[in-house]
Amino acid sequence: MDTKIDTVSATLDLPIAGMTCAACAARIEKQLNKLPGVEAAVNFASERVSVKYLGADAQPEMFVETIRKAGFEVPPATLELAIGGMTCAACSARIEKQLNKLPGVEATVNFASEKAHVRYVPGLMDAERLVATVVKTGYTATVSDSDTRTEEKERKLAVYRAELTRFWISAALTLPLVAQMAFMFGAEQHADVIPRWLQLLLATPVQFWIGWRFYVGGFNALRGGAGNMDVLVALGTTMAWAYSFVVTAWGLQHQHVYFEASAAVITLVLLGKILEARAKAKTSAAIEALARLQPQTARVERDGKLVDVPVATLIPGDVFVVRAGEAMPVDGEVIEGSSSANESMLTGESLPVTKKAGDGVFAATINGEGLLRCRATGVGSHTLLAGIIRLVEEAQGSKAPVQRLADQVAAIFVPVVVVIALLTFIGWWALAGDFTQALVNAVAVLVIACPCALGLATPTAIMVGTGQGAKAGVLIRNAVALELAEKLKVLVVDKTGTLTEGRPVVTDLIKVGDGDTAALLQLAASLEQGSTHPLAAAIVARAKADGIVLLAPQNVATSAGRGLDGEVDGRRVQLGSVTWAKAQGHASSEADALANAGRSVVAVVVDDKLLGYIGIADPLRSSSKAAVARLKHLGIEVVMLTGDNAGTARVVAQEAGIDRFEAEVLPGDKAAAVNKLRAEGHQVGMVGDGINDAPALAAADVSFAMGAGSDVAMQAADVTLMRDDLNSVADAISLSRATLSKIRQNLFFAFIYNILGIPLAALGMLNPVIAGAAMAMSSVSVVSNSLLLKNWKPKKD
């Protein structure tokens, strides 16, 4: 008899990074197909591999490892989860721990924003398993993105309203119990204003209906092998209620009952959570304000007519019209019309920006007095606004090093408090011989202790701080950068585009060899026309302004820090610095004269013969001198590094008020200079805006990229400045110092509250009701203190 065994097959689709040709794809495919039960097909064009495998013979982990061994990578993906049910820092720590146990997962959980930021390897993990892990831990989770933001807000609002309703019911039941305490002062001992059976009826719904959330949360925490605030509240209030129930049921009239304590603590904790939720909602107000700026509809040309359509339906290439006073629906390019735009919501710059054909416009910015006809270039999550929101959310979800101590304390906080409460109970009962007093003091210890304030101290301040930064055009990538910026002692700045306008103009054309200045300019501009360097743009702009026809260059090669090499009209053309020209044996007094006058000098060599020099001047930004003075006032030494000659560097440094500079520095040497400053024990920041600055930006402790700079520089930077103004660096450092100051204040409040509160409760100096009120207010005070950061404003010129 034949037995047929069915083996279930599965298909997995993985992205692959690092392939450069079809041979790479073939090698990956060959290695994967060597695995048992695997059929793999690699698509080089889409940079993906489809793997069909038998579950019994192969696992996704094997595929990822095989791809890596072949010399390629499965690039990680990122995901944000909205978490529900967290009540304190211990909850976020437990979720984070469980997520990080998963293969290929790096997760951070932000208690304040109720979000988990997850980085995972596709194939090893997916969104469903991540959500399932959080749910298994005892909480709720949903995938969060820009499309679900409104839904999440509505869900939080619904939860808040339900909590508020429960609070009012709890307050109504608790008020009579608390009110009788005032009548009992001076009355006969053990006399009850409200009959005990009625007290039991009032307190029981509060304990087991209103307070049921604490039992559920505590059970989930203990099931996961940890404790949280819910465990402390449930344990403390249950002890008070159970003791009072026994006294009431057995008719022990000579003993006190503490129904008011159990009910009041639950009511006060609930009040604290409601106030905390309201305060936390304000910490993300900056992000919500940005998200609300984008209009919901756009006026688009369809079949020769203008029709209003939802913004979500726009695709790149669509032509839309923006009337005066309206907001831009998406990113685009002006194809007709002229106007100005208010871009202050993105850059922090209040002055309007002129817009004409060829200029870019950005979603949510406000059109001025003219009508603009534009072509969509960035829609949905690909707009500048969406990028800013995404960057700020990532920063708000990151953890600062200063938070590590609070996390370590929160991890052991609940078990330690339970032990202290137990010792308090045993000590009072053994030494004072009073079971009731021992119970009351133990309850007070459990109730006053709360890890919530510790968990909120850092993230709430970071959320408010990064939000304020976004409003000022300062985008901070993560909390580590925010913390390190506070400690900066040296700031390295690039000259071109950072201190200067970054839009240099040709001022001198010096002919040395054969030919005239027009030929000199034509050859140089023809070679430079494909470059994005500011000096190249100046040469090309001058040629076009002079009506010179540009020729097509061939075999163009870039040498970082030295210049360009290529062929124009059959002749070899080389452009480079004076230093490079001298090294090639081309020296002349004209170049030195230009350099001493503060010009950037480009040497033009044709067929290995010096043809002449082009002198270029880049005016200092009007704000640079004041910004340098402001940075000095903040205690920061400003060091200028530039690839320009010493004469140009000296002129610019003197004009900007910079005492220390280095000229003729190559990109690799800029990074070495930054490392040298760091080796001296300084915390070093670097400001740049070009591709050549990327190595130095990466070498610095904190890197700042001007918003008008290259994408490479912005990707390498820790802080992106939306304004082309060095004052934004001073703003970022000022914001960093203000934020870290708030974090330290919050941590002090959180630690001192517990350090003083727990011993006072253990010594019998705190009533459980007072302890509960103090605990409820501790979190609110920390969040409220963080909200004071909203008073921070960037310095106006």
Steps between C-alpha positions, in 0.01 A plus 500: 500500500645839398491781748492854357624781722391852406755765583373856505706739286530874552622795296705788636587827328817673622670828400873485426755781523844511341442344157686679220444272203323186378793289619422603859140385457616170353740439790230562763255277312759222475581511872133500604413210271767292672281497811277193535144542378562853364413651162629858473466757222688830527375805310793737449280783370272507804781396740285228652507123534200268503567185702273196490583250772372205700441603857640175639833537321584872504430811706511872411798553733705270276420708191609828661823343625574346159451837329736663749765230451479565125607859571163675485242628748130475568442867591310551825152650500350733758155496651314703758243341728236685701489331843198499729471400865833626638471653846861567600865476397515134605241420232701662221818331626331158491362547148840619381666195657258258334533662157879500517496125569366444148757412229629796303301756702618826662218680682457801725171570677403854596264505797417867452396475134366144537697394192749225423763569233613169355787421264483144366632273226228410247471127474604445859213712626184670381241743633255224598751325726607828656140591582436146630800525733371824654151351538643187663682726747161634610455819299339610176692597187422629153726605214535878502573725202392832353177346373397373845583818693139623502370157597748478789400843625132404492577176685693685770218753529244221543714337771545835672125567503431152640762554771349839582154345538638232731680764702184702562314186607789407727513852644126495572532170689816606683399851605267391784773270636760777500254762629427299814867526598449870577209420733696229680761741636419556864229236495506188713764251384368242251178702454371482142301779338400264217397146596770248415269293280439814289872574488549146367235557232664827392860372500447162332404631150797736513731216599387231256331686214679832470822343626474185286755646258765480772433128554516428126817705457659346807412145391647556153815644654548212740426250225782658304735459794510864613314754708357842426298780654180294465646234729574758771158669479307172483697347787478807724132577448399132521674470837311805632164385356542136613592598856200737517271231357609250768449756777154587363390140434610378845352801677828606663377841609814575699712497180531772236392445140691651204248493219564869442872430453456229234233697310681833524829356379337347191310821428810716543716272286233513231493880526877505467485285187239729345706812572811320377326402174393861441851624567663232282268591214645851509856368468427385144313818408779615267472187286123521487520866402733411213275216386196732497670751270461296182166565327267208438416590139689628197388684188630282215486529120309208352401494131551875472284576803578582863350252744531464876634159598626348829871567555553126557411429136773722349793335324832648379448686175150626580455872428333696777407865550541696823318829542612791716484421871458125452732228634707288263345150493822309416861567406539624145674720245357827372433479127307826463437812705691698761429558865659466842454229762497501877720202596534589870317184609782292351807721537419737786586789264225762504598684179309385188694320225461608138357234268525497121513243220753230585490560876392230743197524726429290808187347647326708771684826417273795427484665158520878503337746263533322164351201321737206456472208261720214617596143416498252789842353582448358849172358633384303803789391718752645253437868575738716703226541763458123533877463529514757779215331690667160455837633621349668806298190590813287478684744725214500749505121509875471559668472839759733648795354694386697805189277508700183567511552878123552513446184292727297728316623809157439342599139421548411868273763653184297562664194661706726729190696606307181574788381720509836682123483554531147638781602733294802611205275581714246691696771682197696621312188604800354681620818671176691558274196532234679297379298199277780375772764505742258336251437221428870447869590476571214259211617282640855506840371382341309211281791399751785512768316303464553128740443210282715271683825569832330426369372168360837395792720609710465185261419210253781573778759500644356178156503334441865586858600419512335158157641421615852585807441288289399201299822531827695491635310199738286709445128432673276753550142383515330841518557875870410512582797276278723712691401813847526344427845350474637852863402569659648186813707560630535142301559182669437165343691213549472128541833320313467174124484544523505879666828593454643152196526277598189309418682177841629391549713191788525256691825558824449307610326178880493473651370174850352529539279193376526143149607408263754651291511818190385309675177402622461858145537631347278230728204570464531877121542495454215252685262734323630811143496368422157652635587845288611798791675676428872572820613325403298192156662499661845511721423198207359299275794596765752386543319167126500437475866598775582247313307228769234465390172341586201720651188342430140598770358730616139490674262743446736792653383827483664841797509737378591847652830613707541184257557216386358166667323212341438161492568127337798328505540123775238473726673752588378850379754755594495869358730767640517851626702791814713497670242722425230246621723215828569680548129562461452126769762438267785408590796723425866442486825696151574367355213703665622820368852440145370460531285812631790708196701391275235654401330177449127451726414208438230237795411280416401141748263334449397136708225344736521800559873446376771737237706317406735785318554828141573594450711813178441692362684803235364733355774724465436872143441618360806673428293813832314527694756704220530759461121507872446568486757781195325644675160489800650680263636763373144548856396580570332166819549301433535127758347265475555122627230262503567128649365182564856383838672508637667812435853372130438439466314829669783694274766351182304574615405851579860591170621359306234696692552824659153500839474668604151388488363149672253269520553124559268202357208694391196298180309596696217658707755692183666630401171662854463638484854640172420675650182644805697618276742690310207653829341603574817701200412715250738342142424404509610137215606274525542122288716270501440125284497192683312222597146398860584588390566859347154550817330638554778755133500595523127568816550711348767729325431830203702373459597135286780359393518134360813338161428344599639163799265485533161335294194593823315588591762761148500644498119527837505678392771745348469846324837472354645180460878486216608273635857487830594335604687811772419752270641769304176467801313642495731802125439525557123496762521775280734706205261460719205595609672820143598588374145436777330701438745783134395508596132488729542801232690688248225421735222607575688822127540573433133420786365710462738795126431511558129543810540720304717746151357454571130556690547831233740631230247418700218660541708818124547524506871421273481195136404478426273197262761358769770513749251357265422213450868423877560503558206269234619257645849488864391456453402136291807426766729647773344285298532177394854591863595558591363157223709343677813628746436214231647276619837628832447319525710186779538243687826521377752244745707301 
